[in-house]
Amino acid sequence: KIYVGRHDFFRGAIYAPDAAKNILALIEDGSLNRQPVNIGGKQDYIRDIVSHVCESTNCPFDKIVFNMEEQGHQAKWLDSSKAMKVLGDKYQITDWNESLGPTIEYYRECLRKI
């Protein structure tokens, strides 16, 4: 079972290779001079993320996903604007359609090894 919050709950996600490339690019740039910086992706609704994963893996969304209402939930996410400003067009965020397939395959391979 997968429990998701209300329809308006969201999270930021970033493809691991994009995070690594952005971190290396910031180190090479050097202008932040050891200042803290967040690396993140765009904000997506949790329900949409789970739906996309279910669709990509042929899992029946309605049979495994259950709604779980939470009261007083506050949206929190990393502010990546500093990194995006420093890197400009070099800041990488791969689209879900490109990054989800390799991510799913990575976890399938990990499961095969168990």
PyMOL commands that set and color helices and strands:
alter all, ss='L'
color gray80, all
select helices_A, chain A and resi 16-29+46-56+61-64+81-90+96-113
alter helices_A, ss='H'
color red, helices_A
select strands_A, chain A and resi 2-4+10-12+43-45+65-67
alter strands_A, ss='S'
color yellow, strands_A
deselect
rebuild
show_as cartoon
